[in-house]
Amino acid sequence: MDAVQIELVIELVIVLLAPPLYQYYLWRQGKTTPAQLRKTMKIFAPLYVLAFGALALAFTR
C-alpha cells in the first residue's frame, strides 16, 4: 500500500468510529436510553459489516 491508500484507510476508520464514540458519550452523559442505543446499533451494524468487508478485500489484494 502506498501512502495515499494508507491515509484513506485511516480517514475511513475515523469516520466509521465517530458514531459509536458519540453514542457512547451520550450514554455516559445520560442523554440516551438503552433502547435508543440498540436502535442505533441496528442501523449501523450492516454499514460496518460492509465497510470492514471492503477493507478486508482491499488488504488481501
mmCIF file of the C-alpha atoms, coordinates in Angstrom:
data_MODEL
# 
_entry.id   MODEL 
# 
loop_
_atom_site.group_PDB 
_atom_site.id 
_atom_site.type_symbol 
_atom_site.label_atom_id 
_atom_site.label_alt_id 
_atom_site.label_comp_id 
_atom_site.label_asym_id 
_atom_site.label_entity_id 
_atom_site.label_seq_id 
_atom_site.pdbx_PDB_ins_code 
_atom_site.Cartn_x 
_atom_site.Cartn_y 
_atom_site.Cartn_z 
_atom_site.occupancy 
_atom_site.B_iso_or_equiv 
_atom_site.pdbx_formal_charge 
_atom_site.auth_seq_id 
_atom_site.auth_comp_id 
_atom_site.auth_asym_id 
_atom_site.auth_atom_id 
_atom_site.pdbx_PDB_model_num 
ATOM 1  C CA . MET A 1 1  ? 0.000   0.000  0.000  1.00 0.00 ? 1  MET A CA 1 
ATOM 2  C CA . ASP A 1 2  ? 1.241   3.437  -0.766 1.00 0.00 ? 2  ASP A CA 1 
ATOM 3  C CA . ALA A 1 3  ? 0.889   6.500  1.444  1.00 0.00 ? 3  ALA A CA 1 
ATOM 4  C CA . VAL A 1 4  ? -2.315  7.710  -0.223 1.00 0.00 ? 4  VAL A CA 1 
ATOM 5  C CA . GLN A 1 5  ? -4.127  4.421  0.378  1.00 0.00 ? 5  GLN A CA 1 
ATOM 6  C CA . ILE A 1 6  ? -2.961  4.314  3.998  1.00 0.00 ? 6  ILE A CA 1 
ATOM 7  C CA . GLU A 1 7  ? -4.219  7.858  4.533  1.00 0.00 ? 7  GLU A CA 1 
ATOM 8  C CA . LEU A 1 8  ? -7.605  6.998  3.020  1.00 0.00 ? 8  LEU A CA 1 
ATOM 9  C CA . VAL A 1 9  ? -7.946  3.909  5.219  1.00 0.00 ? 9  VAL A CA 1 
ATOM 10 C CA . ILE A 1 10 ? -7.116  5.950  8.329  1.00 0.00 ? 10 ILE A CA 1 
ATOM 11 C CA . GLU A 1 11 ? -9.693  8.593  7.377  1.00 0.00 ? 11 GLU A CA 1 
ATOM 12 C CA . LEU A 1 12 ? -12.321 5.917  6.736  1.00 0.00 ? 12 LEU A CA 1 
ATOM 13 C CA . VAL A 1 13 ? -11.668 4.319  10.125 1.00 0.00 ? 13 VAL A CA 1 
ATOM 14 C CA . ILE A 1 14 ? -12.008 7.696  11.850 1.00 0.00 ? 14 ILE A CA 1 
ATOM 15 C CA . VAL A 1 15 ? -15.281 8.404  10.065 1.00 0.00 ? 15 VAL A CA 1 
ATOM 16 C CA . LEU A 1 16 ? -16.621 4.942  10.963 1.00 0.00 ? 16 LEU A CA 1 
ATOM 17 C CA . LEU A 1 17 ? -15.615 5.265  14.618 1.00 0.00 ? 17 LEU A CA 1 
ATOM 18 C CA . ALA A 1 18 ? -17.306 8.649  15.118 1.00 0.00 ? 18 ALA A CA 1 
ATOM 19 C CA . PRO A 1 19 ? -20.941 7.439  15.521 1.00 0.00 ? 19 PRO A CA 1 
ATOM 20 C CA . PRO A 1 20 ? -20.195 4.721  18.123 1.00 0.00 ? 20 PRO A CA 1 
ATOM 21 C CA . LEU A 1 21 ? -17.964 7.063  20.098 1.00 0.00 ? 21 LEU A CA 1 
ATOM 22 C CA . TYR A 1 22 ? -20.646 9.748  20.056 1.00 0.00 ? 22 TYR A CA 1 
ATOM 23 C CA . GLN A 1 23 ? -23.306 7.262  21.167 1.00 0.00 ? 23 GLN A CA 1 
ATOM 24 C CA . TYR A 1 24 ? -21.004 6.122  23.982 1.00 0.00 ? 24 TYR A CA 1 
ATOM 25 C CA . TYR A 1 25 ? -20.555 9.754  25.034 1.00 0.00 ? 25 TYR A CA 1 
ATOM 26 C CA . LEU A 1 26 ? -24.325 10.317 25.031 1.00 0.00 ? 26 LEU A CA 1 
ATOM 27 C CA . TRP A 1 27 ? -24.851 7.142  27.047 1.00 0.00 ? 27 TRP A CA 1 
ATOM 28 C CA . ARG A 1 28 ? -22.229 8.145  29.635 1.00 0.00 ? 28 ARG A CA 1 
ATOM 29 C CA . GLN A 1 29 ? -23.808 11.594 29.970 1.00 0.00 ? 29 GLN A CA 1 
ATOM 30 C CA . GLY A 1 30 ? -27.258 10.053 30.477 1.00 0.00 ? 30 GLY A CA 1 
ATOM 31 C CA . LYS A 1 31 ? -28.692 11.661 27.355 1.00 0.00 ? 31 LYS A CA 1 
ATOM 32 C CA . THR A 1 32 ? -29.769 8.439  25.658 1.00 0.00 ? 32 THR A CA 1 
ATOM 33 C CA . THR A 1 33 ? -31.513 5.234  26.673 1.00 0.00 ? 33 THR A CA 1 
ATOM 34 C CA . PRO A 1 34 ? -30.534 1.613  26.069 1.00 0.00 ? 34 PRO A CA 1 
ATOM 35 C CA . ALA A 1 35 ? -33.453 1.273  23.640 1.00 0.00 ? 35 ALA A CA 1 
ATOM 36 C CA . GLN A 1 36 ? -32.108 4.147  21.550 1.00 0.00 ? 36 GLN A CA 1 
ATOM 37 C CA . LEU A 1 37 ? -28.626 2.581  21.624 1.00 0.00 ? 37 LEU A CA 1 
ATOM 38 C CA . ARG A 1 38 ? -29.994 -0.736 20.318 1.00 0.00 ? 38 ARG A CA 1 
ATOM 39 C CA . LYS A 1 39 ? -31.899 1.086  17.574 1.00 0.00 ? 39 LYS A CA 1 
ATOM 40 C CA . THR A 1 40 ? -28.731 2.912  16.520 1.00 0.00 ? 40 THR A CA 1 
ATOM 41 C CA . MET A 1 41 ? -26.707 -0.326 16.549 1.00 0.00 ? 41 MET A CA 1 
ATOM 42 C CA . LYS A 1 42 ? -29.272 -1.991 14.285 1.00 0.00 ? 42 LYS A CA 1 
ATOM 43 C CA . ILE A 1 43 ? -28.925 0.866  11.819 1.00 0.00 ? 43 ILE A CA 1 
ATOM 44 C CA . PHE A 1 44 ? -25.132 0.999  11.768 1.00 0.00 ? 44 PHE A CA 1 
ATOM 45 C CA . ALA A 1 45 ? -24.292 -2.730 12.006 1.00 0.00 ? 45 ALA A CA 1 
ATOM 46 C CA . PRO A 1 46 ? -24.807 -3.510 8.280  1.00 0.00 ? 46 PRO A CA 1 
ATOM 47 C CA . LEU A 1 47 ? -22.745 -0.460 7.340  1.00 0.00 ? 47 LEU A CA 1 
ATOM 48 C CA . TYR A 1 48 ? -19.840 -1.630 9.480  1.00 0.00 ? 48 TYR A CA 1 
ATOM 49 C CA . VAL A 1 49 ? -20.019 -5.181 8.126  1.00 0.00 ? 49 VAL A CA 1 
ATOM 50 C CA . LEU A 1 50 ? -19.860 -3.886 4.554  1.00 0.00 ? 50 LEU A CA 1 
ATOM 51 C CA . ALA A 1 51 ? -17.121 -1.362 5.258  1.00 0.00 ? 51 ALA A CA 1 
ATOM 52 C CA . PHE A 1 52 ? -14.868 -3.773 7.128  1.00 0.00 ? 52 PHE A CA 1 
ATOM 53 C CA . GLY A 1 53 ? -15.512 -6.436 4.497  1.00 0.00 ? 53 GLY A CA 1 
ATOM 54 C CA . ALA A 1 54 ? -14.377 -3.996 1.820  1.00 0.00 ? 54 ALA A CA 1 
ATOM 55 C CA . LEU A 1 55 ? -11.292 -3.138 3.859  1.00 0.00 ? 55 LEU A CA 1 
ATOM 56 C CA . ALA A 1 56 ? -10.503 -6.829 4.267  1.00 0.00 ? 56 ALA A CA 1 
ATOM 57 C CA . LEU A 1 57 ? -10.771 -7.323 0.500  1.00 0.00 ? 57 LEU A CA 1 
ATOM 58 C CA . ALA A 1 58 ? -8.551  -4.309 -0.116 1.00 0.00 ? 58 ALA A CA 1 
ATOM 59 C CA . PHE A 1 59 ? -5.846  -5.665 2.184  1.00 0.00 ? 59 PHE A CA 1 
ATOM 60 C CA . THR A 1 60 ? -5.880  -9.145 0.651  1.00 0.00 ? 60 THR A CA 1 
ATOM 61 C CA . ARG A 1 61 ? -5.104  -7.870 -2.844 1.00 0.00 ? 61 ARG A CA 1 
# 
